[in-house]
Amino acid sequence: MENSYPELGPPKLTPVELNEHYKAFAEKIVPQKDPIGSDPKGEIGKTKAPMWLLPSTALTEIAWAMGNGAERYGPYNWRETKVCASTYISAMMRHWAAYLDGEDRAEDSKCHHLAHIAANCNILMDAAKCGTLIDDRPKLPCLKATGIES
């Protein structure tokens, strides 16, 4: 069962609808007036991913976790070979369980467990985008049968 993840990014829209989608989103989170004057690059920037919303603390912790994985398995190894979603889901669940039990940092890497979880999420999204993710998640009907809805 190959990659069945939907395309990442905003919903599939026409170019005009996409422009309106980004414009409406930007109006909610980006200051509307430039205090100094007109900033033409800022106007274009409002239509792009708001990278300034990513906290540097989290990015730094995630970078250390990604570096730990790169040291062990090679940087961007998931782009070179197909990888199973279940491998990364299992790793995330182990890190989540350790964090839930009160452990902040992994004993082996000394990286924050939440950073490891984020690193695994990043890999899953990138592998899906690159076409190297094998989607071996359980089928949805099994989840619905248990009463678990997303």
N, C-alpha and C positions, 0 to 999 in steps of 0.2 A: 504494500500500500504506500504509494509515493506521496509526496508533499500535497496535502489537500488544504493547506492554510490559505486564507484569502490574501490578496495582495495587501501589503502594508501601506499605511497612509490613510488619508481621508477616504470616505466612500467614493465609489466610481461616479463621477460627475462629468458633465460636459465642461469644456474650458471656461465658459461663461459662468456656469454654476459653481465650479471650483473656485474661481476668482471671488465670487460672492461669499462662498463658504469661508475662505481665508480672511476676507475683509471683515466679516461679521465676528469671527474669532478674534482677530487682532484688535478690533474695537473694544472688546471686553477686557483685554489684558495689557494692551500697550497704551501708554499715555498718548492722548490725541494731539496735544499741542507741544511743539518743540519750544522750550523756554527761550532759546536764543534766536530762532528764526526758522525759515523753511529749510528742511533737510531732505533733498530729493532721494538720497540713498536710504534714508529712514523710511520714506514712503514705500519703497520697493521692499525693504526689509520687513515691513509689517505683513507681507504676504508669505514669508518664509517661516520655517520652524522656529519657535521662540526659544532659542538655545540659552538665553540669559536666565531662563527659569530653572535650569538644572543647577542645584547647589554644588559648589566646588568641593565641599566636604565629601558629599556622596560620590562625585566623579573621581576624586582622589582615591577613596577607599576602593571603588570598583576597579580603577586602573591597577591598584596593587593586586587585587584578586585576579584580574585578567593577566597580569604579569606572572603571577604564580602559575597559572594554567599554561601560559606560553613557555615558561621554563620547563614544565613537566612534559607537555605534549606538542609544543611548537606553536608559534603565533599563527593565528588564523587557520589552524589545522582542519577545522570543520568546513572550510571552503575547498580543501583539497580532496576530501573523501566524504562519502555520505555518512551521516550520523543519525542515530535514532533519538526521537524526542524523549522516549522513556528514560534514556540514560541521564539526560539533563533534568528531567522532572524528578527522578529519584534523588539526584544530587541536591536539588533545591529542597526537597522534602527532608533530607537528612540535615541540611543546614538549618532549616526552619525548626525542626525538632530540637536541635541543640540550642538554638536561640530561645525557643520557648521554655526550655529547661534552665534558662538563666546563664548560659555560656555566650558571651559576646563574640569571642574570637576563636577561630579554629585552632586546635592545638598544633597541627602540622604546619600550617602556612602563617599563622598569627594574623591572618586577615579577618576582618569582621564577617560574621556569618551572613549578615544582610547584604554585604558586598558580593559574597559568593553567589547568593541567590540572584542578585541583579546581573552578575556576570553570566550566569546560566541563562537568564532571560534574554540578554543581549545575543548570546550565541544562538539560541533558538530562533530569534527574529532574523538574525543575519543569515543563518543556514536556510531558513525558509525563503528569504529573498534571493539567495544565491542558487536555490534549487538543489541543495545538498541535504535537506532534512527529510528523513524517512518518518512519516507521521504514523507512529504505531500506538497512538492513544486509543483507549477503548472507544467503541462506537457510542454515539449519543443515546440510542434507545436504551442502553444499559443504565445510563445515568438517570434518564427519565423514569425508569422502572423503580429506582430507589427513592424517588421523590425529590432528588436534588436538581434544582433548576439554577441556571446561571443568571 
